[in-house]
Amino acid sequence: MTLGNIVFLFEVIKDQTLKENVAKYYGCSIKVFLNYLETVRLVRNRCAHGGCLYNLNIKKGINKLPANVANVDAHNIKGAIEVILYILGVISVRHKNEVVKEIQYELLKLCEGSKTQAIVKDCANLDSNFFV
């Protein structure tokens, strides 16, 4: 199944209790869980189809909790990364930590010794923790 199919399947589940249980597993309401799934789907589609991520603009916005997305990041890639890491952390903390290291490595490799780092940091609102 594609990620889009999974989102659609979750949306059309008629049993509200089942939907609530799935969302609760991730510490969310149904509405927030759908918002997070749509955010992940958007990022996945950008990656799969060669779109830019550093200046991602999520028009609908990302729900702040439970992923602790700052208001300033509710429409950008940093907020999307927070959502992805939150969901991944529910599934496997070890995998979440591996993804964080991979993101940091790729950003460092991309930005090392160039003006690119300042541009990416500014557009994506990434703090220096992402460039460690």
Buried (B, 14 or more C-beta within 10 A) or exposed (E): EEBEEEBEEBEEEEEEEEBBEBBEEBBBBBEBBBBBBBBBBBBBEBEEEEEEBBEBEBEEBBBBEBBEBEEEBBBBBBBBBBBBBBBBBBEEEEEBEEBBEEBBEEBEEEBEEEEEBEEBBEBBBBEEEBBE
